[in-house]
Amino acid sequence: MEKVYKTMRNTGAANIAIGIIMIVTGLTAGTMAIITGANLLKRKSEITF
């Protein structure tokens, strides 16, 4: 029975770590998208097709 509890504890810790990594990655990607979009809007008068 103790082996099951250790496995559940390790799985829970891994899930928390993966969740934190996903949050950080999502925030970073969102911030980069906002900055890039703002730069495009700022320079839209310079864009010609």
C-alpha positions, 0 to 999 in steps of 0.5 A, a space after each residue: 500500500 505504501 508503494 501506491 501512496 509514493 507513486 501518487 505523491 510523485 505523480 502529483 508533484 510531476 503534475 504540479 511542475 508541468 502545470 507551472 511550466 505550462 503557465 510560464 510558457 503560456 504567459 511568455 507566448 502571450 506577451 510576445 504576441 502582444 508586443 509583436 502585434 503592437 509593433 506591427 500596428 505602430 509601423 503599419 504606415 510603413 508597410 506597402 504591398 
